[in-house]
Amino acid sequence: MKKYIVFIVIVIVFLAAYLLFTLWNPFQSGKNPEDILNELCSNHPSPKVSEKGEPPIHVIFVLHIEPCMGKSSYMYMSDSKTIQEYNKVKRELLWLTYFCSQKGVKMTALFNGWYMQIALRKNDLKYLINFLKDGHEIGTHAHNICYDDVKDVWHQCNQPDRWFADAKKAIDDVLSKIGMGKNRVMCAMFLKGKYVQECSLMQKYGYDIGLGNRPEIALNYFGHIVWNPWRASCVNDYSLCLAENSSTPFISIDHRAQIGSTTAHGGVDSRSNTLKRQFLMLFLEWKVREAYDIEDKIWSWGVVHHPNYGSKYHNDIEDFFTWLNRYFIGKQTIKGHTIAVYSTASQVADEYYSWERKHPGRSSFSYVAGEKYPYYTEFAKNLLLNSEYNGEIELASNVIAFLLKNSKGYVIVLWNRGGGIKVVDLSKYFSGDVKLCTPWGNYVILKPDRIPVGDIPLIVIKG
């Protein structure tokens, strides 16, 4: 009998607690939207050094013009397949130049030497002149190949100094002929994590920008590229090769693998919707810093395309850059700060050098294996990283909902672009209570039909 009474009491207590929470939700009833947001954001990232606003995110569109070696590991310059590859790449470059002129995108094109040799021999330079006049830039991509001028052939070799020297000469010869452009940018094909020769070779051959020269290392550690240019260490230790070293004579700028592909670089997913999700991760970090006047950094985000693929990835290219233009490129926050701009790698580097001069001794980015996540918004990053992008809608005047889904249901990023506090109804997407979360992980429990959002973008998930 006593056990039965105890059981009844426990049931009554649980029912009372449930009804109390349901009928009296301290985050819903009796609190206006401003009070809810004030409580939600009362504990927020605070600056070690305060600087108004935040510099824009520089978006870089990188091109890699690859060699066509075949199974023989040789690329004969007189071979018809080499000429066919040149013509295929040229057609794609012309399409890209037109597309980017329509969308305002800036390209940094890194060429292996063979392509520029053919362009020079054919005196086929007009489109390259136009490419530079349109505000794009030309640099060097050095695969592990060397040029034999006696046999007029490119072949695989294990001499990094030759990779640099032979590729650089071919690019420099063209730039000298047309009288335009500076060959500042290099991406060399070192083995991943083996960078001990990089500093000396970059300095020897006059490159001050390493673009995509730490591929997938940050991705393997925390699921996205490095969001800042930095002076990476030239070491043969994978765990240390993202560590900052102020004596490194060049800067590194990270970017993602082939746009549109799910197989490049060992299976990196760079489909358009995945890139949107990845860019949103960075935007949330940037916006938090902009809102709370956290110390300035230079921000960069990029993706690569290989013109050798021809038109295969045009749909992803068109979709992604159209999306960027619609929501972020050239758009300003309520405080008047530009969110994102298209840039070449050299423009990013010049901004970084200016920042470095104004902030002596300050770290741009550094990470060693095992350290804590290097940005503020790890909560948002993890949520988005484990979700699929599904689209976006405008819920109210200037309130955008970016819709993602994971195994538990919707993950919705709310962004109020219009200032003030707006209240939106998400009952179409959630049937019960929801968590309204800050990008850094605070949350309150609310009903889905009255969700407030102010200057800070918020994330709504199932309660």
C-alpha positions as CSV (number, residue, x, y, z in Angstrom):
1,M,0.0,0.0,0.0
2,K,2.8,2.4,0.9
3,K,4.6,1.7,-2.4
4,Y,1.3,2.5,-4.2
5,I,0.9,5.8,-2.3
6,V,4.6,6.8,-3.1
7,F,4.0,6.0,-6.7
8,I,0.8,8.2,-6.8
9,V,2.7,11.0,-5.2
10,I,5.6,10.8,-7.7
11,V,3.1,10.9,-10.6
12,I,1.3,13.9,-9.1
13,V,4.7,15.8,-8.7
14,F,5.7,15.1,-12.3
15,L,2.3,16.2,-13.6
16,A,2.5,19.4,-11.5
17,A,6.0,20.1,-12.8
18,Y,4.9,19.5,-16.4
19,L,1.8,21.7,-16.1
20,L,3.8,24.5,-14.4
21,F,6.4,24.6,-17.2
22,T,3.8,24.3,-19.9
23,L,1.4,27.0,-18.5
24,W,4.1,29.3,-17.1
25,N,7.0,29.4,-19.4
26,P,9.3,32.2,-18.1
27,F,10.7,32.7,-21.6
28,Q,7.4,33.0,-23.3
29,S,4.4,34.3,-21.2
30,G,4.8,37.7,-19.5
31,K,8.0,38.6,-21.4
32,N,8.0,40.8,-24.4
33,P,10.3,40.1,-27.4
34,E,12.9,42.6,-26.2
35,D,13.1,41.0,-22.7
36,I,13.5,37.6,-24.3
37,L,16.4,38.7,-26.5
38,N,18.1,40.6,-23.7
39,E,18.1,37.5,-21.6
40,L,19.1,35.3,-24.4
41,C,22.1,37.4,-25.3
42,S,23.0,38.6,-21.8
43,N,26.1,36.3,-21.8
44,H,27.8,36.9,-25.1
45,P,31.4,36.9,-26.5
46,S,33.2,40.0,-25.4
47,P,36.3,41.5,-27.0
48,K,39.8,41.4,-25.6
49,V,40.3,44.5,-27.7
50,S,37.3,46.5,-29.0
51,E,37.2,47.8,-32.5
52,K,34.1,49.2,-34.2
53,G,32.5,47.0,-36.8
54,E,34.4,44.4,-38.8
55,P,36.1,44.4,-42.2
56,P,34.2,42.6,-45.0
57,I,34.5,38.9,-45.9
58,H,36.7,38.6,-49.0
59,V,35.3,36.0,-51.4
60,I,37.9,34.5,-53.7
61,F,37.1,32.4,-56.8
62,V,40.2,30.4,-57.6
63,L,41.0,28.7,-60.9
64,H,43.6,25.9,-61.3
65,I,44.7,25.1,-64.8
66,E,46.0,21.5,-64.6
67,P,48.4,19.6,-66.7
68,C,47.1,16.7,-68.8
69,M,49.8,14.1,-68.2
70,G,48.0,10.8,-69.0
71,K,49.2,7.4,-67.8
72,S,52.7,8.0,-69.3
73,S,53.5,10.8,-66.8
74,Y,54.6,12.9,-69.8
75,M,52.9,15.8,-71.6
76,Y,54.4,16.5,-75.0
77,M,53.8,20.0,-76.1
78,S,53.4,19.1,-79.8
79,D,50.9,16.3,-79.1
80,S,47.4,16.9,-80.5
81,K,45.9,16.0,-77.1
82,T,47.8,18.9,-75.5
83,I,46.5,21.3,-78.1
84,Q,43.0,19.9,-77.5
85,E,43.3,20.5,-73.8
86,Y,44.5,24.0,-74.4
87,N,41.4,24.8,-76.5
88,K,39.1,23.2,-74.0
89,V,40.5,25.2,-71.1
90,K,40.4,28.4,-73.2
91,R,36.7,27.9,-74.0
92,E,36.0,27.6,-70.3
93,L,38.1,30.6,-69.4
94,L,36.1,32.7,-71.9
95,W,32.8,31.5,-70.4
96,L,34.1,32.2,-66.9
97,T,35.2,35.7,-67.9
98,Y,31.8,36.5,-69.3
99,F,29.9,35.0,-66.3
100,C,32.1,36.8,-63.8
101,S,31.6,40.1,-65.7
102,Q,27.9,39.7,-65.2
103,K,28.0,38.8,-61.5
104,G,31.0,41.0,-60.4
105,V,33.1,38.0,-59.4
106,K,36.8,38.3,-59.3
107,M,39.1,35.4,-60.3
108,T,42.6,34.4,-59.3
109,A,43.7,32.0,-62.0
110,L,46.8,29.8,-61.3
111,F,48.3,28.3,-64.4
112,N,50.6,25.3,-64.8
113,G,53.4,26.3,-67.2
114,W,52.3,24.3,-70.2
115,Y,49.3,26.4,-70.9
116,M,51.1,29.7,-70.9
117,Q,53.8,28.2,-73.2
118,I,51.1,27.4,-75.8
119,A,49.4,30.8,-75.5
120,L,52.8,32.5,-76.1
121,R,53.7,30.3,-79.0
122,K,50.4,30.9,-80.7
123,N,50.5,34.6,-79.7
124,D,47.0,33.9,-78.4
125,L,47.1,36.6,-75.7
126,K,44.2,39.0,-76.3
127,Y,41.8,37.1,-74.0
128,L,44.4,37.0,-71.3
129,I,44.9,40.8,-71.6
130,N,41.1,41.2,-71.3
131,F,41.1,38.8,-68.3
132,L,43.5,41.1,-66.5
133,K,41.8,44.3,-67.6
134,D,38.6,43.0,-66.1
135,G,40.2,43.0,-62.6
136,H,41.2,39.3,-62.4
137,E,44.7,38.1,-61.7
138,I,47.2,35.5,-63.0
139,G,49.5,33.4,-60.8
140,T,51.2,30.0,-60.7
141,H,50.1,26.5,-60.0
142,A,53.1,24.2,-59.8
143,H,52.3,20.4,-59.9
144,N,55.2,18.0,-59.3
145,I,56.3,18.4,-62.9
146,C,59.4,19.8,-64.7
147,Y,60.0,21.0,-68.2
148,D,62.6,19.4,-70.6
149,D,63.3,22.1,-73.2
150,V,65.3,19.6,-75.4
151,K,62.4,17.2,-75.8
152,D,59.8,19.9,-75.3
153,V,57.9,17.9,-72.7
154,W,56.6,18.2,-69.2
155,H,57.3,15.2,-67.0
156,Q,56.8,14.2,-63.4
157,C,59.8,14.9,-61.2
158,N,60.7,15.1,-57.5
159,Q,62.5,18.4,-57.5
160,P,60.4,21.2,-55.9
161,D,62.9,23.9,-56.9
162,R,62.3,22.9,-60.6
163,W,58.5,22.9,-60.1
164,F,58.7,26.5,-59.0
165,A,61.3,27.6,-61.6
166,D,59.8,26.0,-64.7
167,A,56.2,27.0,-64.0
168,K,57.2,30.5,-63.0
169,K,59.2,31.1,-66.1
170,A,56.3,30.2,-68.3
171,I,53.8,32.5,-66.5
172,D,56.4,35.3,-66.3
173,D,57.1,35.1,-70.0
174,V,53.5,35.8,-70.8
175,L,53.0,38.6,-68.3
176,S,56.2,40.2,-69.6
177,K,55.0,39.9,-73.2
178,I,51.6,41.6,-72.5
179,G,53.1,44.1,-70.1
180,M,50.5,43.5,-67.4
181,G,50.0,41.6,-64.1
182,K,52.2,40.5,-61.2
183,N,53.0,36.9,-60.6
184,R,52.6,37.0,-56.8
185,V,50.4,33.9,-56.1
186,M,51.6,30.3,-55.9
187,C,50.0,27.0,-55.1
188,A,52.6,24.2,-55.2
189,M,51.9,20.5,-55.0
190,F,53.8,19.6,-51.8
191,L,52.7,16.5,-50.0
192,K,50.1,17.3,-47.4
193,G,51.8,18.2,-44.1
194,K,55.3,18.4,-45.8
195,Y,56.1,22.1,-46.1
196,V,59.6,22.5,-44.7
197,Q,60.9,23.7,-48.1
198,E,58.0,26.1,-48.8
199,C,59.3,29.2,-47.1
200,S,62.7,29.2,-48.8
201,L,61.2,28.5,-52.3
202,M,58.4,31.1,-52.0
203,Q,61.0,33.6,-51.0
204,K,63.5,32.6,-53.6
205,Y,61.0,32.9,-56.4
206,G,59.3,36.1,-55.2
207,Y,55.9,34.7,-54.2
208,D,54.2,36.5,-51.2
209,I,50.9,34.6,-51.3
210,G,50.3,30.9,-50.9
211,L,46.8,30.2,-52.1
212,G,45.2,26.9,-51.1
213,N,48.6,25.7,-49.9
214,R,47.2,23.9,-46.8
215,P,44.4,21.9,-48.5
216,E,41.8,20.2,-46.3
217,I,44.0,20.4,-43.1
218,A,41.6,22.8,-41.3
219,L,38.7,20.9,-42.9
220,N,39.9,17.7,-41.2
221,Y,40.3,19.4,-37.8
222,F,37.1,21.4,-37.5
223,G,35.0,20.9,-40.7
224,H,35.7,24.1,-42.6
225,I,38.5,26.1,-44.2
226,V,40.5,28.7,-42.3
227,W,38.6,32.0,-42.3
228,N,41.5,34.3,-42.1
229,P,44.8,34.8,-44.1
230,W,47.8,34.0,-41.9
231,R,51.5,33.3,-41.9
232,A,51.5,29.5,-41.6
233,S,54.5,27.5,-40.4
234,C,56.8,25.8,-42.9
235,V,57.2,22.5,-41.1
236,N,57.0,18.7,-41.8
237,D,54.7,18.1,-38.9
238,Y,51.0,17.8,-39.9
239,S,49.9,18.8,-36.3
240,L,51.8,22.1,-36.6
241,C,51.4,23.2,-40.2
242,L,48.4,25.6,-39.3
243,A,50.4,27.2,-36.5
244,E,51.1,30.9,-37.1
245,N,54.8,31.9,-37.5
246,S,55.4,35.7,-37.9
247,S,58.7,35.0,-39.6
248,T,57.1,33.1,-42.6
249,P,57.8,35.3,-45.6
250,F,54.4,34.9,-47.2
251,I,50.7,34.6,-46.2
252,S,48.5,31.6,-46.7
253,I,44.8,31.9,-47.9
254,D,42.7,28.8,-47.6
255,H,39.9,27.7,-49.9
256,R,37.6,24.8,-50.6
257,A,38.0,22.1,-53.2
258,Q,36.3,21.9,-56.7
259,I,33.0,23.6,-56.8
260,G,30.1,21.3,-57.6
261,S,32.1,18.1,-56.9
262,T,31.7,15.5,-54.2
263,T,34.9,13.5,-55.0
264,A,37.7,16.1,-55.3
265,H,40.6,15.9,-52.9
266,G,39.5,12.6,-51.4
267,G,35.8,13.3,-51.2
268,V,35.2,17.0,-50.3
269,D,31.6,18.0,-50.9
270,S,31.5,21.4,-52.6
271,R,28.1,21.3,-54.2
272,S,26.3,24.6,-54.2
273,N,24.1,23.9,-51.2
274,T,27.0,22.7,-49.2
275,L,28.9,25.9,-50.0
276,K,25.9,27.9,-48.8
277,R,25.9,26.1,-45.5
278,Q,29.7,26.6,-45.2
279,F,29.4,30.3,-46.0
280,L,26.6,30.8,-43.4
281,M,29.0,29.4,-40.7
282,L,31.4,32.1,-41.5
283,F,28.7,34.8,-41.7
284,L,27.5,33.9,-38.2
285,E,31.0,34.3,-36.8
286,W,31.5,37.5,-38.6
287,K,28.1,39.0,-37.6
288,V,28.7,38.2,-33.9
289,R,32.0,40.0,-34.0
290,E,30.5,42.9,-36.0
291,A,27.6,43.3,-33.5
292,Y,29.8,43.3,-30.4
293,D,32.7,45.3,-31.8
294,I,35.2,42.5,-31.3
295,E,38.7,43.1,-32.6
296,D,39.1,43.4,-36.3
297,K,40.5,40.6,-38.5
298,I,40.8,40.1,-42.2
299,W,38.3,37.5,-43.4
300,S,38.5,35.3,-46.5
301,W,36.5,32.5,-48.0
302,G,37.1,30.8,-51.3
303,V,36.4,27.9,-53.6
304,V,38.3,26.5,-56.6
305,H,37.3,25.6,-60.1
306,H,39.4,23.6,-62.7
307,P,38.6,24.9,-66.2
308,N,39.9,21.5,-67.5
309,Y,36.5,20.2,-66.5
310,G,34.8,22.4,-69.1
311,S,31.1,23.1,-68.4
312,K,30.5,20.2,-66.0
313,Y,30.0,22.4,-62.9
314,H,28.3,25.5,-64.5
315,N,25.1,24.9,-62.7
316,D,26.8,25.0,-59.3
317,I,28.9,28.0,-60.2
318,E,25.8,30.0,-61.4
319,D,23.6,29.0,-58.4
320,F,26.2,29.7,-55.7
321,F,27.4,33.0,-56.9
322,T,23.8,34.2,-57.6
323,W,22.9,33.3,-54.0
324,L,26.0,35.1,-52.6
325,N,25.0,38.2,-54.6
326,R,21.4,38.1,-53.4
327,Y,22.2,38.0,-49.7
328,F,25.8,39.1,-48.9
329,I,28.0,40.6,-51.6
330,G,27.9,44.4,-51.2
331,K,25.1,44.2,-48.6
332,Q,25.4,46.3,-45.5
333,T,24.4,45.7,-41.9
334,I,22.3,48.1,-39.9
335,K,25.5,49.6,-38.6
336,G,26.6,50.4,-42.2
337,H,29.3,47.7,-42.5
338,T,29.7,45.8,-45.8
339,I,29.3,42.1,-45.2
340,A,31.2,40.6,-48.2
341,V,33.1,41.6,-51.3
342,Y,34.6,39.8,-54.3
343,S,38.4,40.0,-54.2
344,T,41.5,38.6,-55.9
345,A,44.1,36.9,-53.7
346,S,46.4,39.9,-54.1
347,Q,43.7,42.2,-52.8
348,V,43.2,40.0,-49.8
349,A,47.0,40.0,-49.2
350,D,47.3,43.8,-49.4
351,E,44.4,44.2,-46.9
352,Y,46.2,41.7,-44.6
353,Y,49.5,43.6,-44.8
354,S,47.7,46.8,-43.9
355,W,46.0,45.1,-41.0
356,E,49.3,43.6,-39.9
357,R,51.0,47.0,-39.8
358,K,48.1,48.5,-37.8
359,H,48.1,45.6,-35.3
360,P,51.7,44.6,-34.6
361,G,52.0,41.4,-32.7
362,R,48.4,40.5,-33.0
363,S,47.5,37.0,-34.2
364,S,45.4,36.6,-37.3
365,F,44.9,32.8,-37.0
366,S,46.8,29.9,-35.5
367,Y,45.9,26.3,-34.7
368,V,47.8,23.3,-33.3
369,A,46.2,19.9,-33.2
370,G,44.4,19.4,-29.9
371,E,43.8,23.0,-29.2
372,K,40.3,24.4,-28.6
373,Y,38.2,25.6,-31.6
374,P,39.7,28.9,-32.8
375,Y,36.5,30.9,-33.3
376,Y,33.5,32.0,-31.1
377,T,30.6,30.3,-32.8
378,E,31.4,26.6,-32.5
379,F,27.8,25.8,-31.5
380,A,26.4,27.2,-34.7
381,K,29.2,25.6,-36.7
382,N,28.5,22.2,-35.4
383,L,24.7,22.5,-35.9
384,L,25.1,23.6,-39.5
385,L,27.9,21.1,-40.3
386,N,25.5,18.3,-39.4
387,S,22.6,19.7,-41.5
388,E,21.7,19.9,-45.1
389,Y,20.8,23.3,-46.7
390,N,17.3,23.3,-48.1
391,G,16.7,26.9,-49.2
392,E,15.6,30.2,-47.8
393,I,12.4,32.3,-47.5
394,E,11.5,35.8,-46.4
395,L,9.2,35.5,-43.4
396,A,8.6,39.2,-42.7
397,S,10.0,42.5,-44.0
398,N,13.7,42.0,-44.2
399,V,13.7,38.8,-42.1
400,I,15.4,35.9,-44.0
401,A,15.1,32.3,-42.9
402,F,17.8,30.0,-44.1
403,L,16.3,26.5,-44.0
404,L,18.4,23.5,-43.1
405,K,17.5,20.0,-42.0
406,N,19.1,17.3,-39.9
407,S,17.9,14.0,-38.5
408,K,15.9,15.8,-35.8
409,G,14.1,18.2,-38.1
410,Y,14.5,21.7,-39.2
411,V,17.5,23.9,-38.3
412,I,16.5,27.5,-39.2
413,V,18.9,30.5,-39.2
414,L,17.0,33.7,-38.8
415,W,18.6,36.9,-40.0
416,N,16.8,40.3,-39.4
417,R,18.4,42.6,-42.0
418,G,16.0,45.5,-41.3
419,G,16.9,46.6,-37.8
420,G,14.7,46.7,-34.7
421,I,13.1,43.5,-33.4
422,K,10.8,41.4,-35.6
423,V,8.6,38.5,-34.5
424,V,8.0,35.6,-36.9
425,D,5.8,32.5,-37.0
426,L,7.6,29.2,-37.5
427,S,4.7,26.9,-36.6
428,K,4.8,25.7,-40.2
429,Y,8.1,24.0,-39.4
430,F,7.7,23.0,-35.8
431,S,4.8,21.5,-34.0
432,G,6.0,21.8,-30.4
433,D,8.3,23.9,-28.3
434,V,11.5,25.1,-29.9
435,K,14.9,26.3,-28.8
436,L,15.9,29.8,-29.9
437,C,19.7,29.7,-29.9
438,T,22.5,32.2,-30.2
439,P,25.4,31.3,-32.5
440,W,27.5,30.7,-29.4
441,G,25.1,28.3,-27.7
442,N,22.7,30.2,-25.3
443,Y,19.1,29.3,-25.8
444,V,15.6,29.8,-24.5
445,I,12.5,27.6,-24.9
446,L,9.6,29.2,-26.9
447,K,6.5,28.4,-28.7
448,P,7.1,28.4,-32.5
449,D,4.5,31.0,-33.4
450,R,6.2,34.0,-31.8
451,I,9.9,34.0,-32.4
452,P,11.7,37.3,-31.9
453,V,14.9,38.2,-33.7
454,G,17.0,41.4,-33.5
455,D,20.4,42.3,-34.8
456,I,22.1,39.0,-33.9
457,P,21.1,36.1,-36.3
458,L,19.6,33.3,-34.3
459,I,19.1,29.6,-34.8
460,V,15.8,27.7,-34.2
461,I,15.8,24.0,-33.6
462,K,13.3,21.5,-32.1
463,G,12.9,21.9,-28.3
